[in-house]
Amino acid sequence: MAEITWDDFEKIQMLAGTVVKVEAFPEARKPAWKVWADFGPEIGELKSSAQITVHYRPEDLIGKQIVGVVNFPAKRIGPMLSQFLLTGFHDADGNIVLATPERPVPNGSKIC
């Protein structure tokens, strides 16, 4: 694995956000939710597609703090323009478990 510098890490805008809305995404090739998250007053609300349907129902996600990468270019996923990357880890079966702050932090807080 290639090493990166601190300057490289500083370029990645991984921020805390709170999920405010979740909808089904039937047009996605793999089961996914459309997820909207509030990343605070500087960034605001962004949307993403997330293949997290195995472990999470929409009602489980509303109000949940997540970690998102907000400075990737927007990416078209079917009819939707994904504006951030929702981060997580693969479990033993390959399903995604979300990366979340251990305790509440202000929306827009940068990972450090």
Rosetta constraint file for C-alpha pairs under 8 A:
AtomPair CA 4 CA 8 HARMONIC 5.87 0.50
AtomPair CA 4 CA 9 HARMONIC 7.07 0.50
AtomPair CA 5 CA 9 HARMONIC 6.50 0.50
AtomPair CA 6 CA 10 HARMONIC 6.13 0.50
AtomPair CA 7 CA 11 HARMONIC 6.54 0.50
AtomPair CA 8 CA 12 HARMONIC 7.29 0.50
AtomPair CA 12 CA 69 HARMONIC 6.96 0.50
AtomPair CA 12 CA 71 HARMONIC 6.84 0.50
AtomPair CA 13 CA 69 HARMONIC 5.50 0.50
AtomPair CA 13 CA 70 HARMONIC 5.71 0.50
AtomPair CA 13 CA 71 HARMONIC 5.74 0.50
AtomPair CA 13 CA 110 HARMONIC 6.70 0.50
AtomPair CA 13 CA 111 HARMONIC 7.84 0.50
AtomPair CA 14 CA 67 HARMONIC 6.30 0.50
AtomPair CA 14 CA 68 HARMONIC 5.34 0.50
AtomPair CA 14 CA 69 HARMONIC 4.38 0.50
AtomPair CA 14 CA 70 HARMONIC 6.45 0.50
AtomPair CA 14 CA 110 HARMONIC 5.71 0.50
AtomPair CA 14 CA 111 HARMONIC 5.61 0.50
AtomPair CA 15 CA 39 HARMONIC 6.95 0.50
AtomPair CA 15 CA 67 HARMONIC 5.50 0.50
AtomPair CA 15 CA 68 HARMONIC 5.44 0.50
AtomPair CA 15 CA 69 HARMONIC 6.43 0.50
AtomPair CA 15 CA 70 HARMONIC 7.15 0.50
AtomPair CA 15 CA 107 HARMONIC 7.44 0.50
AtomPair CA 15 CA 108 HARMONIC 5.25 0.50
AtomPair CA 15 CA 109 HARMONIC 5.32 0.50
AtomPair CA 15 CA 110 HARMONIC 4.48 0.50
AtomPair CA 15 CA 111 HARMONIC 5.95 0.50
AtomPair CA 16 CA 39 HARMONIC 6.37 0.50
AtomPair CA 16 CA 65 HARMONIC 6.53 0.50
AtomPair CA 16 CA 66 HARMONIC 5.68 0.50
AtomPair CA 16 CA 67 HARMONIC 4.70 0.50
AtomPair CA 16 CA 68 HARMONIC 6.46 0.50
AtomPair CA 16 CA 100 HARMONIC 7.98 0.50
AtomPair CA 16 CA 101 HARMONIC 7.38 0.50
AtomPair CA 16 CA 105 HARMONIC 7.21 0.50
AtomPair CA 16 CA 106 HARMONIC 7.23 0.50
AtomPair CA 16 CA 107 HARMONIC 5.21 0.50
AtomPair CA 16 CA 108 HARMONIC 5.28 0.50
AtomPair CA 16 CA 109 HARMONIC 5.31 0.50
AtomPair CA 16 CA 110 HARMONIC 6.58 0.50
AtomPair CA 16 CA 111 HARMONIC 7.50 0.50
AtomPair CA 17 CA 37 HARMONIC 5.66 0.50
AtomPair CA 17 CA 38 HARMONIC 5.17 0.50
AtomPair CA 17 CA 39 HARMONIC 4.35 0.50
AtomPair CA 17 CA 40 HARMONIC 7.09 0.50
AtomPair CA 17 CA 65 HARMONIC 5.46 0.50
AtomPair CA 17 CA 66 HARMONIC 5.43 0.50
AtomPair CA 17 CA 67 HARMONIC 6.26 0.50
AtomPair CA 17 CA 68 HARMONIC 7.01 0.50
AtomPair CA 17 CA 106 HARMONIC 7.95 0.50
AtomPair CA 17 CA 107 HARMONIC 4.76 0.50
AtomPair CA 17 CA 108 HARMONIC 6.13 0.50
AtomPair CA 17 CA 109 HARMONIC 8.00 0.50
AtomPair CA 18 CA 37 HARMONIC 5.13 0.50
AtomPair CA 18 CA 38 HARMONIC 5.22 0.50
AtomPair CA 18 CA 39 HARMONIC 6.80 0.50
AtomPair CA 18 CA 62 HARMONIC 7.75 0.50
AtomPair CA 18 CA 63 HARMONIC 5.70 0.50
AtomPair CA 18 CA 64 HARMONIC 5.54 0.50
AtomPair CA 18 CA 65 HARMONIC 4.31 0.50
AtomPair CA 18 CA 66 HARMONIC 6.13 0.50
AtomPair CA 18 CA 107 HARMONIC 6.63 0.50
AtomPair CA 19 CA 35 HARMONIC 6.91 0.50
AtomPair CA 19 CA 36 HARMONIC 5.78 0.50
AtomPair CA 19 CA 37 HARMONIC 4.17 0.50
AtomPair CA 19 CA 38 HARMONIC 6.42 0.50
AtomPair CA 19 CA 61 HARMONIC 6.26 0.50
AtomPair CA 19 CA 62 HARMONIC 5.15 0.50
AtomPair CA 19 CA 63 HARMONIC 5.24 0.50
AtomPair CA 19 CA 64 HARMONIC 5.53 0.50
AtomPair CA 19 CA 65 HARMONIC 6.35 0.50
AtomPair CA 19 CA 66 HARMONIC 7.22 0.50
AtomPair CA 20 CA 35 HARMONIC 7.83 0.50
AtomPair CA 20 CA 36 HARMONIC 5.72 0.50
AtomPair CA 20 CA 37 HARMONIC 5.40 0.50
AtomPair CA 20 CA 38 HARMONIC 6.63 0.50
AtomPair CA 20 CA 62 HARMONIC 5.45 0.50
AtomPair CA 20 CA 63 HARMONIC 6.09 0.50
AtomPair CA 21 CA 35 HARMONIC 5.95 0.50
AtomPair CA 21 CA 36 HARMONIC 5.06 0.50
AtomPair CA 21 CA 37 HARMONIC 7.10 0.50
AtomPair CA 21 CA 62 HARMONIC 6.19 0.50
AtomPair CA 22 CA 33 HARMONIC 6.46 0.50
AtomPair CA 22 CA 34 HARMONIC 5.53 0.50
AtomPair CA 22 CA 35 HARMONIC 4.65 0.50
AtomPair CA 22 CA 36 HARMONIC 6.35 0.50
AtomPair CA 22 CA 58 HARMONIC 5.46 0.50
AtomPair CA 22 CA 61 HARMONIC 7.38 0.50
AtomPair CA 22 CA 62 HARMONIC 7.10 0.50
AtomPair CA 23 CA 33 HARMONIC 5.74 0.50
AtomPair CA 23 CA 34 HARMONIC 5.06 0.50
AtomPair CA 23 CA 35 HARMONIC 6.73 0.50
AtomPair CA 23 CA 58 HARMONIC 7.02 0.50
AtomPair CA 24 CA 32 HARMONIC 6.98 0.50
AtomPair CA 24 CA 33 HARMONIC 5.00 0.50
AtomPair CA 24 CA 34 HARMONIC 6.11 0.50
AtomPair CA 25 CA 31 HARMONIC 7.37 0.50
AtomPair CA 25 CA 32 HARMONIC 5.69 0.50
AtomPair CA 25 CA 33 HARMONIC 5.20 0.50
AtomPair CA 25 CA 34 HARMONIC 5.77 0.50
AtomPair CA 25 CA 49 HARMONIC 7.82 0.50
AtomPair CA 26 CA 31 HARMONIC 7.34 0.50
AtomPair CA 26 CA 32 HARMONIC 7.62 0.50
AtomPair CA 27 CA 78 HARMONIC 6.51 0.50
AtomPair CA 27 CA 79 HARMONIC 7.50 0.50
AtomPair CA 28 CA 32 HARMONIC 6.43 0.50
AtomPair CA 28 CA 77 HARMONIC 7.31 0.50
AtomPair CA 28 CA 78 HARMONIC 6.37 0.50
AtomPair CA 30 CA 51 HARMONIC 7.00 0.50
AtomPair CA 31 CA 51 HARMONIC 5.92 0.50
AtomPair CA 31 CA 52 HARMONIC 7.82 0.50
AtomPair CA 31 CA 53 HARMONIC 6.40 0.50
AtomPair CA 32 CA 49 HARMONIC 6.39 0.50
AtomPair CA 32 CA 50 HARMONIC 5.19 0.50
AtomPair CA 32 CA 51 HARMONIC 4.14 0.50
AtomPair CA 32 CA 52 HARMONIC 6.13 0.50
AtomPair CA 32 CA 53 HARMONIC 5.85 0.50
AtomPair CA 33 CA 49 HARMONIC 5.78 0.50
AtomPair CA 33 CA 50 HARMONIC 5.33 0.50
AtomPair CA 33 CA 51 HARMONIC 6.47 0.50
AtomPair CA 33 CA 52 HARMONIC 6.99 0.50
AtomPair CA 33 CA 53 HARMONIC 6.77 0.50
AtomPair CA 33 CA 58 HARMONIC 7.83 0.50
AtomPair CA 34 CA 47 HARMONIC 6.98 0.50
AtomPair CA 34 CA 48 HARMONIC 5.81 0.50
AtomPair CA 34 CA 49 HARMONIC 4.71 0.50
AtomPair CA 34 CA 50 HARMONIC 6.44 0.50
AtomPair CA 35 CA 47 HARMONIC 5.49 0.50
AtomPair CA 35 CA 48 HARMONIC 5.24 0.50
AtomPair CA 35 CA 49 HARMONIC 6.11 0.50
AtomPair CA 35 CA 50 HARMONIC 6.90 0.50
AtomPair CA 36 CA 45 HARMONIC 6.56 0.50
AtomPair CA 36 CA 46 HARMONIC 5.58 0.50
AtomPair CA 36 CA 47 HARMONIC 4.22 0.50
AtomPair CA 36 CA 48 HARMONIC 6.43 0.50
AtomPair CA 37 CA 45 HARMONIC 5.41 0.50
AtomPair CA 37 CA 46 HARMONIC 5.58 0.50
AtomPair CA 37 CA 47 HARMONIC 6.37 0.50
AtomPair CA 38 CA 43 HARMONIC 7.91 0.50
AtomPair CA 38 CA 44 HARMONIC 5.49 0.50
AtomPair CA 38 CA 45 HARMONIC 4.23 0.50
AtomPair CA 38 CA 46 HARMONIC 6.58 0.50
AtomPair CA 38 CA 107 HARMONIC 6.79 0.50
AtomPair CA 39 CA 43 HARMONIC 5.59 0.50
AtomPair CA 39 CA 44 HARMONIC 5.20 0.50
AtomPair CA 39 CA 45 HARMONIC 5.98 0.50
AtomPair CA 39 CA 46 HARMONIC 7.47 0.50
AtomPair CA 39 CA 107 HARMONIC 4.91 0.50
AtomPair CA 39 CA 108 HARMONIC 4.60 0.50
AtomPair CA 40 CA 44 HARMONIC 5.20 0.50
AtomPair CA 40 CA 45 HARMONIC 7.59 0.50
AtomPair CA 40 CA 106 HARMONIC 7.48 0.50
AtomPair CA 40 CA 107 HARMONIC 4.60 0.50
AtomPair CA 40 CA 108 HARMONIC 4.75 0.50
AtomPair CA 41 CA 108 HARMONIC 7.59 0.50
AtomPair CA 42 CA 108 HARMONIC 7.34 0.50
AtomPair CA 43 CA 108 HARMONIC 7.19 0.50
AtomPair CA 46 CA 83 HARMONIC 5.81 0.50
AtomPair CA 46 CA 84 HARMONIC 6.69 0.50
AtomPair CA 47 CA 81 HARMONIC 7.82 0.50
AtomPair CA 47 CA 82 HARMONIC 5.82 0.50
AtomPair CA 47 CA 83 HARMONIC 5.47 0.50
AtomPair CA 47 CA 84 HARMONIC 6.56 0.50
AtomPair CA 48 CA 81 HARMONIC 7.46 0.50
AtomPair CA 48 CA 82 HARMONIC 4.34 0.50
AtomPair CA 48 CA 83 HARMONIC 5.66 0.50
AtomPair CA 48 CA 84 HARMONIC 5.61 0.50
AtomPair CA 48 CA 85 HARMONIC 6.63 0.50
AtomPair CA 48 CA 86 HARMONIC 7.10 0.50
AtomPair CA 49 CA 77 HARMONIC 7.43 0.50
AtomPair CA 49 CA 80 HARMONIC 7.91 0.50
AtomPair CA 49 CA 82 HARMONIC 6.08 0.50
AtomPair CA 50 CA 86 HARMONIC 6.75 0.50
AtomPair CA 51 CA 96 HARMONIC 7.23 0.50
AtomPair CA 52 CA 56 HARMONIC 6.03 0.50
AtomPair CA 52 CA 95 HARMONIC 7.19 0.50
AtomPair CA 52 CA 96 HARMONIC 5.67 0.50
AtomPair CA 52 CA 97 HARMONIC 7.33 0.50
AtomPair CA 53 CA 57 HARMONIC 6.44 0.50
AtomPair CA 54 CA 95 HARMONIC 6.73 0.50
AtomPair CA 54 CA 96 HARMONIC 7.81 0.50
AtomPair CA 55 CA 95 HARMONIC 7.69 0.50
AtomPair CA 55 CA 96 HARMONIC 7.46 0.50
AtomPair CA 55 CA 97 HARMONIC 7.03 0.50
AtomPair CA 56 CA 60 HARMONIC 5.95 0.50
AtomPair CA 56 CA 61 HARMONIC 6.71 0.50
AtomPair CA 57 CA 61 HARMONIC 6.63 0.50
AtomPair CA 58 CA 62 HARMONIC 6.56 0.50
AtomPair CA 60 CA 64 HARMONIC 7.54 0.50
AtomPair CA 65 CA 100 HARMONIC 6.05 0.50
AtomPair CA 65 CA 101 HARMONIC 6.68 0.50
AtomPair CA 65 CA 104 HARMONIC 7.24 0.50
AtomPair CA 66 CA 86 HARMONIC 7.30 0.50
AtomPair CA 66 CA 87 HARMONIC 7.63 0.50
AtomPair CA 66 CA 98 HARMONIC 7.07 0.50
AtomPair CA 66 CA 99 HARMONIC 6.27 0.50
AtomPair CA 66 CA 100 HARMONIC 4.63 0.50
AtomPair CA 66 CA 101 HARMONIC 6.72 0.50
AtomPair CA 67 CA 86 HARMONIC 6.32 0.50
AtomPair CA 67 CA 87 HARMONIC 5.83 0.50
AtomPair CA 67 CA 99 HARMONIC 6.00 0.50
AtomPair CA 67 CA 100 HARMONIC 5.75 0.50
AtomPair CA 67 CA 101 HARMONIC 7.29 0.50
AtomPair CA 68 CA 84 HARMONIC 6.16 0.50
AtomPair CA 68 CA 85 HARMONIC 5.32 0.50
AtomPair CA 68 CA 86 HARMONIC 4.62 0.50
AtomPair CA 68 CA 87 HARMONIC 5.70 0.50
AtomPair CA 69 CA 84 HARMONIC 5.54 0.50
AtomPair CA 69 CA 85 HARMONIC 4.98 0.50
AtomPair CA 69 CA 86 HARMONIC 6.70 0.50
AtomPair CA 69 CA 87 HARMONIC 7.33 0.50
AtomPair CA 70 CA 83 HARMONIC 6.96 0.50
AtomPair CA 70 CA 84 HARMONIC 4.71 0.50
AtomPair CA 70 CA 85 HARMONIC 6.70 0.50
AtomPair CA 71 CA 84 HARMONIC 7.19 0.50
AtomPair CA 72 CA 83 HARMONIC 7.62 0.50
AtomPair CA 72 CA 84 HARMONIC 6.70 0.50
AtomPair CA 72 CA 85 HARMONIC 7.66 0.50
AtomPair CA 73 CA 83 HARMONIC 7.21 0.50
AtomPair CA 74 CA 81 HARMONIC 6.25 0.50
AtomPair CA 74 CA 82 HARMONIC 5.49 0.50
AtomPair CA 74 CA 83 HARMONIC 4.65 0.50
AtomPair CA 74 CA 84 HARMONIC 7.04 0.50
AtomPair CA 75 CA 81 HARMONIC 5.54 0.50
AtomPair CA 75 CA 82 HARMONIC 5.11 0.50
AtomPair CA 75 CA 83 HARMONIC 6.75 0.50
AtomPair CA 76 CA 80 HARMONIC 5.70 0.50
AtomPair CA 76 CA 81 HARMONIC 4.41 0.50
AtomPair CA 76 CA 82 HARMONIC 6.02 0.50
AtomPair CA 77 CA 81 HARMONIC 6.09 0.50
AtomPair CA 77 CA 82 HARMONIC 6.62 0.50
AtomPair CA 86 CA 98 HARMONIC 7.71 0.50
AtomPair CA 87 CA 98 HARMONIC 6.09 0.50
AtomPair CA 87 CA 99 HARMONIC 5.61 0.50
AtomPair CA 88 CA 96 HARMONIC 5.97 0.50
AtomPair CA 88 CA 97 HARMONIC 5.29 0.50
AtomPair CA 88 CA 98 HARMONIC 4.00 0.50
AtomPair CA 88 CA 99 HARMONIC 4.44 0.50
AtomPair CA 89 CA 95 HARMONIC 7.97 0.50
AtomPair CA 89 CA 96 HARMONIC 5.39 0.50
AtomPair CA 89 CA 97 HARMONIC 5.22 0.50
AtomPair CA 89 CA 98 HARMONIC 6.37 0.50
AtomPair CA 89 CA 99 HARMONIC 6.89 0.50
AtomPair CA 90 CA 94 HARMONIC 4.87 0.50
AtomPair CA 90 CA 95 HARMONIC 5.21 0.50
AtomPair CA 90 CA 96 HARMONIC 4.61 0.50
AtomPair CA 90 CA 97 HARMONIC 6.18 0.50
AtomPair CA 91 CA 95 HARMONIC 5.41 0.50
AtomPair CA 91 CA 96 HARMONIC 6.16 0.50
AtomPair CA 91 CA 97 HARMONIC 6.51 0.50
AtomPair CA 101 CA 105 HARMONIC 7.31 0.50
AtomPair CA 105 CA 109 HARMONIC 6.77 0.50
